[in-house]
Protein backbone atom coordinates (compact mmCIF):
# COMPACT_ATOMS: atom_id res chain seq x y z
CA UNK A 1 0.00 0.00 0.00
CA UNK A 2 1.25 3.45 -0.86
CA UNK A 3 -0.12 6.90 -0.04
CA UNK A 4 0.34 10.28 -1.66
CA UNK A 5 -0.45 13.31 0.53
CA UNK A 6 -0.81 16.79 -0.96
CA UNK A 7 -1.62 20.10 0.69
CA UNK A 8 -2.18 23.51 -0.91
CA UNK A 9 -4.20 26.57 0.11
CA UNK A 10 -5.94 24.90 3.08
CA UNK A 11 -6.97 21.92 0.89
CA UNK A 12 -5.50 18.53 1.75
CA UNK A 13 -5.65 15.57 -0.63
CA UNK A 14 -4.85 11.96 0.14
CA UNK A 15 -4.70 9.22 -2.49
CA UNK A 16 -4.08 5.72 -1.17
CA UNK A 17 -3.36 2.70 -3.35
CA UNK A 18 -4.61 -0.75 -2.31
CA UNK A 19 -4.67 -4.16 -4.01
CA UNK A 20 -7.98 -3.65 -5.83
CA UNK A 21 -8.86 0.05 -5.65
CA UNK A 22 -7.71 3.53 -4.72
CA UNK A 23 -9.01 5.60 -1.84
CA UNK A 24 -9.32 9.37 -2.34
CA UNK A 25 -9.91 11.95 0.39
CA UNK A 26 -10.22 15.73 0.01
CA UNK A 27 -10.41 17.97 3.10
CA UNK A 28 -11.40 21.65 2.87
CA UNK A 29 -11.62 23.71 6.06
CA UNK A 30 -12.46 20.66 8.16
CA UNK A 31 -14.98 19.14 5.70
CA UNK A 32 -13.81 15.82 4.26
CA UNK A 33 -15.09 13.97 1.18
CA UNK A 34 -13.98 10.36 0.80
CA UNK A 35 -14.47 7.90 -2.05
CA UNK A 36 -13.30 4.40 -2.94
CA UNK A 37 -12.63 3.83 -6.64
CA UNK A 38 -12.33 0.22 -7.87
CA UNK A 39 -9.68 -0.41 -10.51
CA UNK A 40 -12.48 -1.35 -12.93
CA UNK A 41 -13.63 2.30 -12.90
CA UNK A 42 -10.25 3.80 -13.79
CA UNK A 43 -9.94 4.50 -17.52
CA UNK A 44 -6.25 5.26 -17.09
CA UNK A 45 -6.08 8.30 -19.36
CA UNK A 46 -3.99 11.09 -17.81
CA UNK A 47 -4.45 14.65 -19.06
CA UNK A 48 -3.19 18.02 -17.92
CA UNK A 49 -5.78 20.18 -16.13
CA UNK A 50 -5.35 23.73 -14.80
CA UNK A 51 -7.75 25.48 -12.43
CA UNK A 52 -8.09 28.98 -10.95
CA UNK A 53 -10.76 30.95 -9.11
CA UNK A 54 -11.80 33.45 -11.79
CA UNK A 55 -14.12 35.25 -9.33
CA UNK A 56 -11.07 36.72 -7.63
CA UNK A 57 -9.76 37.96 -10.98
CA UNK A 58 -13.13 39.53 -11.85
CA UNK A 59 -13.31 41.21 -8.43
CA UNK A 60 -9.76 42.52 -8.87
CA UNK A 61 -10.67 43.95 -12.28
CA UNK A 62 -13.89 45.48 -10.91
CA UNK A 63 -12.13 47.15 -7.96
CA UNK A 64 -9.39 48.48 -10.24
CA UNK A 65 -11.89 50.02 -12.68
CA UNK A 66 -13.91 51.50 -9.80
CA UNK A 67 -10.77 53.03 -8.29
CA UNK A 68 -9.79 54.59 -11.62
CA UNK A 69 -13.30 56.05 -12.08
CA UNK A 70 -13.27 57.49 -8.57
CA UNK A 71 -9.83 59.05 -8.97
CA UNK A 72 -10.81 60.71 -12.27
CA UNK A 73 -14.35 61.73 -11.27
CA UNK A 74 -13.43 65.43 -11.10
CA UNK A 75 -10.54 67.67 -11.99
CA UNK A 76 -10.02 68.58 -8.36
CA UNK A 77 -9.29 65.57 -6.20
CA UNK A 78 -10.53 65.53 -2.62
CA UNK A 79 -9.17 63.67 0.37
CA UNK A 80 -12.19 61.33 0.35
CA UNK A 81 -11.69 60.58 -3.35
CA UNK A 82 -8.03 59.76 -2.78
CA UNK A 83 -8.92 57.50 0.15
CA UNK A 84 -11.64 55.67 -1.83
CA UNK A 85 -9.39 55.27 -4.87
CA UNK A 86 -6.54 53.98 -2.70
CA UNK A 87 -8.89 51.50 -1.02
CA UNK A 88 -10.09 50.33 -4.44
CA UNK A 89 -6.55 49.75 -5.68
CA UNK A 90 -5.67 47.92 -2.43
CA UNK A 91 -8.69 45.62 -2.80
CA UNK A 92 -7.84 45.02 -6.47
CA UNK A 93 -4.31 43.98 -5.49
CA UNK A 94 -5.62 41.74 -2.70
CA UNK A 95 -8.07 39.94 -4.98
CA UNK A 96 -5.38 39.48 -7.63
CA UNK A 97 -3.07 37.90 -5.04
CA UNK A 98 -5.89 35.54 -4.00
CA UNK A 99 -6.44 34.66 -7.66
CA UNK A 100 -2.74 33.98 -8.15
CA UNK A 101 -2.60 31.59 -5.17
CA UNK A 102 -5.81 29.84 -6.28
CA UNK A 103 -4.14 28.68 -9.50
CA UNK A 104 -3.32 24.97 -9.58
CA UNK A 105 -1.82 22.55 -12.08
CA UNK A 106 -3.22 19.00 -11.91
CA UNK A 107 -3.01 15.64 -13.55
CA UNK A 108 -6.56 14.53 -14.28
CA UNK A 109 -7.11 10.76 -14.28
CA UNK A 110 -10.39 9.96 -16.00
CA UNK A 111 -12.94 7.49 -14.64
CA UNK A 112 -15.44 5.38 -16.57
CA UNK A 113 -18.43 7.29 -15.12
CA UNK A 114 -17.27 10.62 -16.57
CA UNK A 115 -15.73 11.88 -13.34
CA UNK A 116 -12.02 12.16 -12.65
CA UNK A 117 -9.33 12.21 -9.96
CA UNK A 118 -7.25 15.37 -9.62
CA UNK A 119 -3.64 15.07 -8.43
CA UNK A 120 -1.33 18.08 -8.10
CA UNK A 121 1.53 17.74 -10.57
CA UNK A 122 4.33 19.02 -8.34
CA UNK A 123 3.33 18.31 -4.71
CA UNK A 124 5.57 17.18 -3.08
CA UNK A 125 7.55 17.09 -6.35
CA UNK A 126 7.02 16.20 -10.00
CA UNK A 127 9.02 12.94 -9.89
CA UNK A 128 7.15 11.56 -6.87
CA UNK A 129 3.76 12.33 -8.44
CA UNK A 130 4.70 10.79 -11.80
CA UNK A 131 5.97 7.60 -10.12
CA UNK A 132 2.82 7.36 -7.99
CA UNK A 133 0.48 7.67 -10.99
CA UNK A 134 2.57 5.11 -12.89
CA UNK A 135 2.22 2.78 -9.90
CA UNK A 136 -1.59 3.23 -9.92
CA UNK A 137 -1.78 2.28 -13.61
CA UNK A 138 0.61 -0.64 -13.13
CA UNK A 139 -1.40 -1.99 -10.17
CA UNK A 140 -4.66 -1.51 -12.08
CA UNK A 141 -3.36 -3.34 -15.15
CA UNK A 142 -2.04 -6.23 -13.06
CA UNK A 143 -5.33 -6.58 -11.18
CA UNK A 144 -7.49 -6.39 -14.31
CA UNK A 145 -5.33 -8.90 -16.20
CA UNK A 146 -5.54 -11.33 -13.31
CA UNK A 147 -9.32 -11.03 -12.98
CA UNK A 148 -10.51 -10.43 -16.55
CA UNK A 149 -7.83 -11.68 -18.95
CA UNK A 150 -7.87 -15.36 -18.04
CA UNK A 151 -9.71 -17.86 -20.21
CA UNK A 152 -12.29 -20.05 -18.49
CA UNK A 153 -13.91 -22.80 -20.55
CA UNK A 154 -16.88 -22.78 -18.16
CA UNK A 155 -17.76 -19.17 -19.08
CA UNK A 156 -19.45 -18.16 -22.31
CA UNK A 157 -17.48 -17.01 -25.34
CA UNK A 158 -19.09 -13.58 -25.80
CA UNK A 159 -18.58 -12.31 -22.24
CA UNK A 160 -14.92 -13.31 -22.26
CA UNK A 161 -14.36 -11.72 -25.66
CA UNK A 162 -16.05 -8.52 -24.44
CA UNK A 163 -13.71 -8.52 -21.43
CA UNK A 164 -10.69 -8.68 -23.72
CA UNK A 165 -12.05 -5.87 -25.91
CA UNK A 166 -12.66 -3.73 -22.83
CA UNK A 167 -9.16 -4.38 -21.47
CA UNK A 168 -7.68 -3.36 -24.83
CA UNK A 169 -9.81 -0.22 -25.01
CA UNK A 170 -8.57 1.02 -21.63
CA UNK A 171 -4.99 -0.06 -22.45
CA UNK A 172 -4.81 -2.63 -19.67
CA UNK A 173 -3.53 -5.04 -22.33
CA UNK A 174 -1.76 -4.32 -25.59
CA UNK A 175 -3.10 -5.15 -29.06
CA UNK A 176 -0.61 -8.02 -29.24
CA UNK A 177 -1.87 -9.40 -25.92
CA UNK A 178 -5.46 -9.03 -27.13
CA UNK A 179 -4.73 -10.91 -30.37
CA UNK A 180 -3.07 -13.71 -28.40
CA UNK A 181 -5.98 -13.97 -25.93
CA UNK A 182 -8.50 -13.90 -28.77
CA UNK A 183 -6.70 -16.73 -30.52
CA UNK A 184 -6.52 -18.78 -27.32
CA UNK A 185 -10.20 -18.16 -26.63
CA UNK A 186 -11.24 -19.45 -30.09
CA UNK A 187 -9.18 -22.59 -29.51
CA UNK A 188 -10.68 -23.16 -26.06
CA UNK A 189 -14.29 -22.29 -26.89
CA UNK A 190 -15.29 -22.64 -30.52
CA UNK A 191 -17.60 -19.67 -31.30
CA UNK A 192 -19.46 -21.73 -33.90
CA UNK A 193 -20.67 -23.99 -31.10
CA UNK A 194 -22.47 -20.99 -29.62
CA UNK A 195 -24.56 -20.30 -32.76
CA UNK A 196 -28.26 -21.07 -32.74
CA UNK A 197 -29.98 -22.15 -35.95
CA UNK A 198 -29.19 -24.19 -39.03
CA UNK A 199 -26.05 -23.98 -41.09
CA UNK A 200 -26.53 -23.57 -44.82
CA UNK A 201 -25.21 -26.36 -46.95
C-alpha positions as CSV (number, residue, x, y, z in Angstrom):
1,X,0.0,0.0,0.0
2,X,1.3,3.5,-0.9
3,X,-0.1,6.9,0.0
4,X,0.3,10.3,-1.7
5,X,-0.4,13.3,0.5
6,X,-0.8,16.8,-1.0
7,X,-1.6,20.1,0.7
8,X,-2.2,23.5,-0.9
9,X,-4.2,26.6,0.1
10,X,-5.9,24.9,3.1
11,X,-7.0,21.9,0.9
12,X,-5.5,18.5,1.8
13,X,-5.7,15.6,-0.6
14,X,-4.8,12.0,0.1
15,X,-4.7,9.2,-2.5
16,X,-4.1,5.7,-1.2
17,X,-3.4,2.7,-3.3
18,X,-4.6,-0.8,-2.3
19,X,-4.7,-4.2,-4.0
20,X,-8.0,-3.7,-5.8
21,X,-8.9,0.1,-5.7
22,X,-7.7,3.5,-4.7
23,X,-9.0,5.6,-1.8
24,X,-9.3,9.4,-2.3
25,X,-9.9,11.9,0.4
26,X,-10.2,15.7,0.0
27,X,-10.4,18.0,3.1
28,X,-11.4,21.6,2.9
29,X,-11.6,23.7,6.1
30,X,-12.5,20.7,8.2
31,X,-15.0,19.1,5.7
32,X,-13.8,15.8,4.3
33,X,-15.1,14.0,1.2
34,X,-14.0,10.4,0.8
35,X,-14.5,7.9,-2.0
36,X,-13.3,4.4,-2.9
37,X,-12.6,3.8,-6.6
38,X,-12.3,0.2,-7.9
39,X,-9.7,-0.4,-10.5
40,X,-12.5,-1.4,-12.9
41,X,-13.6,2.3,-12.9
42,X,-10.3,3.8,-13.8
43,X,-9.9,4.5,-17.5
44,X,-6.3,5.3,-17.1
45,X,-6.1,8.3,-19.4
46,X,-4.0,11.1,-17.8
47,X,-4.5,14.7,-19.1
48,X,-3.2,18.0,-17.9
49,X,-5.8,20.2,-16.1
50,X,-5.3,23.7,-14.8
51,X,-7.7,25.5,-12.4
52,X,-8.1,29.0,-10.9
53,X,-10.8,30.9,-9.1
54,X,-11.8,33.5,-11.8
55,X,-14.1,35.2,-9.3
56,X,-11.1,36.7,-7.6
57,X,-9.8,38.0,-11.0
58,X,-13.1,39.5,-11.9
59,X,-13.3,41.2,-8.4
60,X,-9.8,42.5,-8.9
61,X,-10.7,43.9,-12.3
62,X,-13.9,45.5,-10.9
63,X,-12.1,47.1,-8.0
64,X,-9.4,48.5,-10.2
65,X,-11.9,50.0,-12.7
66,X,-13.9,51.5,-9.8
67,X,-10.8,53.0,-8.3
68,X,-9.8,54.6,-11.6
69,X,-13.3,56.0,-12.1
70,X,-13.3,57.5,-8.6
71,X,-9.8,59.0,-9.0
72,X,-10.8,60.7,-12.3
73,X,-14.3,61.7,-11.3
74,X,-13.4,65.4,-11.1
75,X,-10.5,67.7,-12.0
76,X,-10.0,68.6,-8.4
77,X,-9.3,65.6,-6.2
78,X,-10.5,65.5,-2.6
79,X,-9.2,63.7,0.4
80,X,-12.2,61.3,0.3
81,X,-11.7,60.6,-3.3
82,X,-8.0,59.8,-2.8
83,X,-8.9,57.5,0.2
84,X,-11.6,55.7,-1.8
85,X,-9.4,55.3,-4.9
86,X,-6.5,54.0,-2.7
87,X,-8.9,51.5,-1.0
88,X,-10.1,50.3,-4.4
89,X,-6.5,49.7,-5.7
90,X,-5.7,47.9,-2.4
91,X,-8.7,45.6,-2.8
92,X,-7.8,45.0,-6.5
93,X,-4.3,44.0,-5.5
94,X,-5.6,41.7,-2.7
95,X,-8.1,39.9,-5.0
96,X,-5.4,39.5,-7.6
97,X,-3.1,37.9,-5.0
98,X,-5.9,35.5,-4.0
99,X,-6.4,34.7,-7.7
100,X,-2.7,34.0,-8.1
101,X,-2.6,31.6,-5.2
102,X,-5.8,29.8,-6.3
103,X,-4.1,28.7,-9.5
104,X,-3.3,25.0,-9.6
105,X,-1.8,22.6,-12.1
106,X,-3.2,19.0,-11.9
107,X,-3.0,15.6,-13.6
108,X,-6.6,14.5,-14.3
109,X,-7.1,10.8,-14.3
110,X,-10.4,10.0,-16.0
111,X,-12.9,7.5,-14.6
112,X,-15.4,5.4,-16.6
113,X,-18.4,7.3,-15.1
114,X,-17.3,10.6,-16.6
115,X,-15.7,11.9,-13.3
116,X,-12.0,12.2,-12.6
117,X,-9.3,12.2,-10.0
118,X,-7.2,15.4,-9.6
119,X,-3.6,15.1,-8.4
120,X,-1.3,18.1,-8.1
121,X,1.5,17.7,-10.6
122,X,4.3,19.0,-8.3
123,X,3.3,18.3,-4.7
124,X,5.6,17.2,-3.1
125,X,7.5,17.1,-6.4
126,X,7.0,16.2,-10.0
127,X,9.0,12.9,-9.9
128,X,7.1,11.6,-6.9
129,X,3.8,12.3,-8.4
130,X,4.7,10.8,-11.8
131,X,6.0,7.6,-10.1
132,X,2.8,7.4,-8.0
133,X,0.5,7.7,-11.0
134,X,2.6,5.1,-12.9
135,X,2.2,2.8,-9.9
136,X,-1.6,3.2,-9.9
137,X,-1.8,2.3,-13.6
138,X,0.6,-0.6,-13.1
139,X,-1.4,-2.0,-10.2
140,X,-4.7,-1.5,-12.1
141,X,-3.4,-3.3,-15.1
142,X,-2.0,-6.2,-13.1
143,X,-5.3,-6.6,-11.2
144,X,-7.5,-6.4,-14.3
145,X,-5.3,-8.9,-16.2
146,X,-5.5,-11.3,-13.3
147,X,-9.3,-11.0,-13.0
148,X,-10.5,-10.4,-16.6
149,X,-7.8,-11.7,-19.0
150,X,-7.9,-15.4,-18.0
151,X,-9.7,-17.9,-20.2
152,X,-12.3,-20.0,-18.5
153,X,-13.9,-22.8,-20.6
154,X,-16.9,-22.8,-18.2
155,X,-17.8,-19.2,-19.1
156,X,-19.5,-18.2,-22.3
157,X,-17.5,-17.0,-25.3
158,X,-19.1,-13.6,-25.8
159,X,-18.6,-12.3,-22.2
160,X,-14.9,-13.3,-22.3
161,X,-14.4,-11.7,-25.7
162,X,-16.0,-8.5,-24.4
163,X,-13.7,-8.5,-21.4
164,X,-10.7,-8.7,-23.7
165,X,-12.0,-5.9,-25.9
166,X,-12.7,-3.7,-22.8
167,X,-9.2,-4.4,-21.5
168,X,-7.7,-3.4,-24.8
169,X,-9.8,-0.2,-25.0
170,X,-8.6,1.0,-21.6
171,X,-5.0,-0.1,-22.5
172,X,-4.8,-2.6,-19.7
173,X,-3.5,-5.0,-22.3
174,X,-1.8,-4.3,-25.6
175,X,-3.1,-5.1,-29.1
176,X,-0.6,-8.0,-29.2
177,X,-1.9,-9.4,-25.9
178,X,-5.5,-9.0,-27.1
179,X,-4.7,-10.9,-30.4
180,X,-3.1,-13.7,-28.4
181,X,-6.0,-14.0,-25.9
182,X,-8.5,-13.9,-28.8
183,X,-6.7,-16.7,-30.5
184,X,-6.5,-18.8,-27.3
185,X,-10.2,-18.2,-26.6
186,X,-11.2,-19.4,-30.1
187,X,-9.2,-22.6,-29.5
188,X,-10.7,-23.2,-26.1
189,X,-14.3,-22.3,-26.9
190,X,-15.3,-22.6,-30.5
191,X,-17.6,-19.7,-31.3
192,X,-19.5,-21.7,-33.9
193,X,-20.7,-24.0,-31.1
194,X,-22.5,-21.0,-29.6
195,X,-24.6,-20.3,-32.8
196,X,-28.3,-21.1,-32.7
197,X,-30.0,-22.2,-36.0
198,X,-29.2,-24.2,-39.0
199,X,-26.0,-24.0,-41.1
200,X,-26.5,-23.6,-44.8
201,X,-25.2,-26.4,-46.9
